[in-house]
Amino acid sequence: MEEAPQASEKPAIGLAIVHGTLGLLLLVMGVFFPVHWGLQHPAVVKQAAAREQENVVEFGQATIQPTDSKGSANPYAARLVWMAADRLKQPEADKLERKLKPERIPAIRNFLNPTFRQRVRLQLGDPSGEVKHILNAWKIKELQNHEPAILLTAWLHHNHKLGQMAEELVAMSRSSNLAGLKQFYLSMGTLADLMDEYQLMHLTDLMPDVETLTQFSHIAMVQTMLPQFHSFGNNSDAAPSGKQKEFKHVISHDELKTHALQKYFSEIDTNNNKEISMQEWVDYGHQPLETTDFPLTYTAVTWPGTPAGTKQVVDYLMKHGRAGDRDLHQAMKHGKGSLVHLVQSAERISPRGNSNTTLGAMATFSLKHPSLAGFIRLLLMILGGVLMLRMFTMFSPITLANPRNVTLYRWRRRATAFVLLILLVIAGEPILFQSAASSEYDVAVRLPIANPEHNSKVEPMLAEATNSTDTISNIVMIALFLGIQIIVYITCLNKISEIREGTDSPQQKLRLLENEDNLFDLGLYIGIGGTALGLGLIMLGVFTKPYAAYVSNIMGIACVALVKIKHLRNTRQELLEEANKTGS
C-alpha cells in the first residue's frame, strides 16, 4: 500500500522536469534572440553587410578609379576615405594611401586669392543662365562678404556638381532669398575651409537639398571645433595681482602633452616664439581632420552613393548626435551593407549583444523580418514563463483545507509569474533604460543659423523619438505596477478568506484581521514607492513625462480602497453579527 504513492509521484516529477527544462530553454532562446525593440542588434547589423559587401578600402579604391562608367575618378576625395579606413583599422589601408595624390589646401584659401578667383571667372567664360543667377547673389549687399563661397558654388554648378540641390539654390538666387542664401553660403564656407575643391565636389554631387548641406556643415563644425583656449594651462585663471602687465594668456608645448594637437604645435605657433597666443589659436581655425571624426562622417555620407542615402546618414546623425557617430563607425567596420541598413532603420545599435554571435540564422531572420522576429522573441518568453509556472505548480501543488481558497491562490501564482515575466522582458530591452533622445548636432544647428526654418524637420523628428521612448517606458512601468498590485490584492483576499474560514471564535477573527492592517495597506505603500521610483527615473533621464509615477499612486489607492471597503468591511460586519449572536 505504501509503494503505490511513490510510483505515482515519479511520473509527476519527471513531467515537471520536462516542463522546467523546456521552459528554461525557451526563455533563454527568447532572451538571446537577436532583436531588440527600437534598437538594432549588433549581430543583425553585421549580417546586413552581406547585402553590399564593399568595405571602406574598396570604396576608396573605387573613388580613385571608378569601377563603372558612371562614376568619375576623384583621388583627392579618396584621401578622406583613407583617413577613415585608417581610423577603423581596416586591412590594406596602407595600400590605399600609396595610391593617393599629394594633399591640396582647403578650397576657401584658393578662392580667397584674387588671382585664383580671376582665373576661375575666365574658366566660367560666359556663364549659363543658372550659373549667372548664382553669381548675381554677390550683388546683394548683405552677401558681398561671401564672394569666395559664391564663386566656388558657381564653379561647382558649372561642372554639374551641385546635385539635386542645384535647382533649389537657383530658385533661391532668383527670388533673392536673403536668409536662405546667407545660411547656404555660411555652410559652404565652413565646408570649403575643411576640404579642397574636389573633395567638396564629391560631396555636393550627392546632396539632396540645401537643408541637408546646412546640417552636414554644422556636424562638420562641431566635429572639428578646437577646444576652448581657456581650457589649457593657467588661461582660466585671473592674472596675479600687481602683474597684469607682465601676465600673458598662452599655451606652452608642455600643456598640450596629452592632446592630439601637440604635434601641430609649431604649425599653430606662427610667430615661432615657443608659445601659442589666443589670436594664433583662433587663426588656426579648426583641428586637423586626421584627429577628428570628420573623415569618418564624410565617408559615411558619400558611401551610399545616392542623394537619398546621403540624407539618411545626415538625418541619423542629427537624430542621435555623438552616440550616432559611434554606431555609424561600428557599422562601417562591417561594410557598406551594414551602414545602409543602419541609417535606413534610423535606430541606434543596441549596447547589449555581440556581433560575433554564432546565431547567424536567427540574425538573418531578424534582418529580413524584424517585426515577426520581435513577436517570436516575446512568444518564446511567454511560453517559457508558462512552462516554468507549470513546473513550479507540479513541484508545489496547492493543498488547502478550504477548496474555496484554491482559486485565489492560483491567481496569485499567475499574477506573480506575470510580474516576473514583465521584469524579464524589461531586462532584455535596453531602450527602456536609455535617456530620452538628444543630439549635440541639433543644438549646433539651432544656435548660429540665420533661418530657423531649416530645422523644421529635425525638431519634430527629435520630439517624436523622445515621445516614443517616453510612451514605451511609461507603459512598461504601469504594467509592472499593475501586476504587483494584482498580487497584493489577491494576497489580501487570501488572508481575509483564510481568517474568515478559520475555526477561531468571531472575536478572535476580528483581532486577527486587525493585526493584518499593514498587509491591507501594502498596496498604498507600493503605490507611493512606484511614484518615488518614477520621479527618480525622470531625474536620471530615463523618460521625461511622469505618467507612470502618477498612475502607480492611483492604482495603490484603488487597491487599498477595494480591499478595505468591498472585502474587509463586509467580512468584519459578518463577524460582528456572529459575535453578537454568540454573545446573546
N, C-alpha and C positions, 0 to 999 in steps of 0.2 A: 504493500500500500504506500510506502514511503518512496519507492523508486519512480512511481508514475509522475509526481510533480517535477522531479529532476529531469526526466525525459521530455516533459512538455516545455520546460524552460529553455533547453538548448536551442531548439529552432528559433525561439523568440530572440535570444541573444545573438544568434547568427544573423538573423534578419536585421537586427538593429545595427550590427557591424557593417553589413552590406549597405544599409541606408546611410550610415555615417561616412563610410569611405567614398561612396558615390557623391554624397552631398559636398564633402570636402573637396573632391576633385572638381566638381562643377564650380564651386566658389573660387578655387584657385584659378581655373580657366577664365572665369569672369573677371577677376581682379587683374590678371596679366594679359587679357585680350587687348591688342594694340589699338585702342580707340579711346579718346577722351572727349568729353563734352566741351565744345568751344575751343579746343586746342588740337594741334596736330602731334600725333605720337612720333617720336624720333625715328622709329622703325618704318613708319609709313612714309615719312619724308625721304628717307634713304631709298626705299623701294621705288619711289617716284622717279628716281634717276634713270631707271630702265626705259622710261618713255622717250627721253632725249639724252643720249649717252655722251654728249660732248662735255669735256672738262674745261677748266679755266685756261690751261696751257693751249689746248686745241683751239679755243676761241681766240686767243691771242695770235696764234699762227694763222687762223683764217682772217684776222683783221689785217695782218701784214700782207698776206696773199690770199685773196678770196677763193673759196672752194667752189664757187659757181660763177656764172657770167653776170649775175645780177648785182653782185657786190662790187665795191671799189676798194683798192688797197689803201691802207692808212697805217703805215708803220709808226707814225707818231702817236696815234691813239693807242697802239699796242703797248707803249711804254707804261701807261697806267694799268693796263691789264697785267703786264709783267709784275708790277708792284703788288697787285692784288694776289697773283699766284705765289709770289714770294712770301707775303704775309700769311697765306693759307698753307704754306709749306708743301706746295704741290710738287710732285716729282717732275723733273725735266724743266723746271722754271728757269734754270741757268741756260738751257739750250735756247729758250725764247729770248733771253737777254742778249745773246750773241747776235741775234738777227735784227736787233733794233738799230735805228739810225740815231745820230747824236741828238741830245736833248735841245729843244728850242726854248727861247724865252717866252714868257706869257704874252698872249696876243695883245693885251692892253698896252704893253710897253712899246710894241711896234706902232700901234695906232695912235699913241701919244706923240710920236715923232712926226713933225710936219712934212718932212721929206718922204717918209713912208706913206703918209696919207695922200700926198700928191701922186705918188706912183700908183696907188690903188685907184684913185679917181681916173687916171689915164687908162687903167685896165678896164674900168667900167665903161669908158667911152661915152657914147650917147645912150644912157640907161633906158631900159624899157619903162613902160608906164608905172608898173608896180614898184620897181626899184626907185623911180623918181619920187613917188609918193613917200617912200620911206626916207629918202634923203631930204625931202621938204620939211620933215619934222624938225630939222635943225633950225629952221626959220622961226620956230616958236620960241619966244624969248626965254621961257622957263626951261627949255631943253637945250639951250646953247652950250651949257657945260657938259653935255653928253655927246658932243660931236664924235669922239672916237668910237663910242659904242654904236652910234647911229651909222657911221660909215662901215663899221665891222658888220652890222646887221645887213646893210645893203650889199656888201660883198658876199655874204653868205647866201642871200636871196639870188644874187646874180649867178651863183654857182649851183642854184637849186638845192640848197642845203638847209632851208628853214622848215622842211617837212610840212606837216598838216597845219602848223600854226601860222604859215605864211599868209593865208587868206584872212585870218583874224587880225593879224598885225597890219596888213594893208588897209583893212576896213577901219581900224583904229586911227591910222595915219590920215586917211581921207576925212574922217569926222573930227580930227583934231582932239581926240580923247586924251586930254592932258594927264589926268590921274592915271589912266591905264598905261599910257606911253611912258610916263615918268617911272612907274613901277617896273615896266619891262626893261628899260634901259639901265636902271639901277641893278636889276638882276643880271643883265647881260654884262655889265661892267664888272660885277662880282665874279662871275664865271670866267671872264676874259683875263682876270688877274690871277687865276689859278691854272689856266690851260693855254696852250698855243692855239693858233687858228684851226689846225687840222684836228686836234682833239675836240675842240668846240664844234667843228663841222660834223664830226661823227656823232656827237650828242644831239645837236639841234635837228639833224635829219630825222631823228626818231621821236621828237617832241610832238605830242598830240595837240597841245594848245598852250596858250600863253600862261595860263594859271599853273600848269604843271611845271613849266620852266621856272616860274617865280618860286614855287615851293621847293624845287630842287636847288635853286640858288641859295635859299636860306638854310637848307640842310647842309650844303657845302660850307656856308659861312660859319655855322655852329661847329662843324667838324674840324675846321681849320683855324679857328679863332685862337689867338695867342692867350696864354694865361695872363691874369692881371699883373701888371708891372709891380704893384704893391704887395704881391704875394711872395716876393723874394727878399731875402736878407732883412735889413732894417728899414725897408722902404715903407712899412706900415707904421713905423714909429715917428713920433714928432722929433724935430731937431732938439738936441740938448740945449738947455738954457744957456744963453750967452755965446752960442756957437752957430747962430743962424747963418752968418755969412760964410763960414767955412764948410758947413754941413751940406752934403750933396746926396741926392737920392740916385743911387747907381746900383747896378748888378755886377758883381765880380764873377770871375770864372769859377771860383770855388762854390759859389752859391747856386750854380747850375749842375753840380756834380751828379745829382740824382735825376736830372731831367734830360729828356731826349735832345733838347736844344743845345746841350753842352758842346757837341762837335760843330755846331754852327756859330759858336761864339765870335770867332774872328770875322765871319760874314756879317753878323749883326753889328759888330763894333767897327763902324765905317771910319771912325777917327783914329783907330789903331792906338788907343790910349789905355788898353787893358781893362776897360770898364764900359758898361752899356748904360747910356742915359735913357731917360724916358722918351725923348724925341727919337733916338735911334731905334728904340723898341717899337714905337708907333710907326716909324717909317718902314720897318721891316715888313709889317703888314699882317702876315699870317704864318702859321707853322709850315715847314717844308712838308710837301704832300706825303713823302715816304714815312713820316712819323705819325700820320693821321689815318683815319678810316676812309678818307675821300676816295683813294684809288679803288677800294672795295665797293663803295657805293656807285662810283662811275661805272665799274664793270657790271654790277648788278643791274643798273638802269639800262645799259646798252646791250646786254647779253641776250635778252629775249628776242631782239631784232625786229620788233614791231612797235608802233606807237601805243597800241593797247597794252602791250607788255610793259613798256616804259612807264605808263601811267599807273599800272598796278603796283610796280615797285615803289614809286614815289608815294602813292596813297598808303601803302603798307608802312612806310617809314613815318609818314605824317600821323598815322593812327597809333603806332606803337613806340615811336621815339627811339632812344638809345637801346632799349630792350629789343626792338625790332632789328637794329643793326646786328646784334649778336645772333639772332635767329637766321638772318639772311646769310651771315658768314658760315654758319653751320650747314645750311642748305647748299651753299656754293661749294663746299668741300666735296659733296657727293656728285654734283654735276648740274647741268642746265635743267634737266627734268625736275630735280628737287626744288630748284629755285622757282621755276614757273609754277609748280604745284603749290608751293607755299604762298606766293603772292596772290594766286588765284583764290585760295581759300580765305585770305585776309586774316588768318588766325596765327597765333604765336605757337612755337614749338613747346610741347609740354616739358616741364622740368623733370618729370618722372618718366622712367622708361629708358631703354638703351637701344641705340641704333644698331648695335651689333647683336641683337637678339636672334635666336635660332628659329623664331616663329615666322619664317618667311611667308608661308602660305596664308597665315592669318593677316599679316601686314598687307599682302597683295589684295586679299578680300576687303580689308578696311579701306584700302586706297580706291578700289573700284566701287564699293557700296558703303560709304561712310554711315549713312542713316541706318541701314539694315544692320551693320556691324554694331552700332550703338545699341540697337534693340536686342540683338543676340547677347551682347555683354550683360545687359540688365536682366534678360531672361535667364541666363546661366546663374546669375547671382540669386535670383528669386527661387529657382528650382533647387539650388544648393541649400538655401536657407530653409526651404520647406522640408527637404530630406534630413537636414540636421535637426530640425524640430521633431520630426518623426522618430529619429534615433533617440533623442532625449526622452520623448514620451514612452518609448518602449523600455528604456532602462529605468525610468522613474514613473511608473503608472500611478494614476490618481486613485487613492483609496480613502474615501471619506465615509464616515458613518451616515451622513445625510446625503442621499443622492441629489437633492436639490442644489447643493453647492458645487457639484461636478462641472456643470456648465460654466459657472463663474470662473472656476479655476482654469478651465480650458481656454477661455477667452483671455485670461490674464497671461497665460503662456504665449498665446498667439500675439498679443499686443507687445509682450517683451521681445519676441522674435522679430516683430515688425520694426521696433525701435533699433534693435541690434543690426538689422539689415540696412536701415537708413544710415546708421553710423558707418557701416562698411562701405556703402555707396559714396558717402561724403568723403571718407578717407581716400577713396580711389579717384576722386575728381579734383585735381589740383586747382582748377579755375575758381573753385569756391573759396579758396584761401588766398587768391590774388587780390591786390588792391585794385580799385577802380581805374579804368583806362586813363592814361595821361600821356602826353607827348611833349618832350622838350622842343621838338621842331615846330609844333603848333604854336607854342609860346614865342619862338623865334620869328615866326612868320607874322604874328599879330603885333609885335612891338614896333618894328620900323616901317611897315608898309604904308603907302600913301592911299591905297584904295582898298578898304576893308572888304569890298565885295568879292575879292579874290579868295576869301575864306568861307564863302557861303556854303560850300560843300563839305568843308573839313569839319566845321563845328558841329553840324548835325550828325556827322558820322561818328565823332567822338562821343556826343551825347547819347547816341543810340547804343554804342558799345558799353558805356557806363550804365545806362538803364538796364541793358540786358544782364550784365553782371549782377546788379542790384536785385533784379527780379528773381534770378536763379537762387542767389544766396538767401533771400528772404523766404522764398517758397520752401527751400530745404529746412531752414530754421523752424518755420511754422509747422511743417510736417513732423519734425523731430519732437518738438514740444507737445504737439497734439498726441503723438504716440505715448510719450511719457505720462501725460495727463490721463490717457485711457487706462494705462497700467495702474496709476494711483486710484482712479475711480473704481476699477474692478477690485483692487485690493481692499478698498474701504467697504465695498459691498460684501466681499467675502468675510471680512471681520464682523460686520453687522449681522450677517446671516449666521456666522459661527456662534456668536454670543446669543442671538435670538433663539437658535435651535438647541442650545445647551441645556443641561439638566439642573442648572442652578436655580435658586429662587428668583422671582421677579426683582426683588430689592437688590440682590447680588448682581444680576444682569445690568441693572441701571448703573451700579457703581463701576462695573467693567466697561460699559460704554463711556462713562465719564472719564475713565482712565485713558481711553483711546482718543481723547480730544486732539492731541498733537498729530496723530495719524490722519484724522479727518481734516486737519488744516494743512496737510502736506502739499496739496495742490496749490494753495496760495503761496507757500514758501517757494515752490518750484517756479511758479509764475513770476514772482519777484526776482528770483535768481536768473531766469531767462531774460528779463528786462535788463538787468545789470550786465549780463553777458552780451546781449545785443548792442547796448550802448558802448561797451568796451571794444567790440569788434569794429564799430563805427570809428572810434578813436584810432584804431590800428589801421584803418583804411580798407578793411575787407569789403565793406559796402558803405554807401553814403546815406541811405534812407532807412529810418528806424521802424519799418513796418513790423518786422518780426518781434522787436522788443515790446511794442505796444500790444500786439496780439497775444504774446506769451502771458502778459499780466491779465488780459481779459479772459483767456482760457483758464487761468488759475482761479480767478474769482468765480467763473461759471462752474468749474468742477466742484469747488467747496460749497457753493450755494446749492448745487444739485444734490450733493451728498447729505448736507445738513438739513435742508428744507424738505426734500422729497423722501429721503430714506430714513435718516437718523431721527427726525422729528416724529414720523409716523411710528417707528419702532418704539421710541420712548413712550409715546402716547398709549400704545398697546400694552406695554409693560406696566405703566402706571395703573391702567384699568385692571390688569390682572392682580397687581399688588393690592388694590382697593378691595377687590373681590375676596382675595385671600385673607385680608385683614378683617373683613366683615364676617 
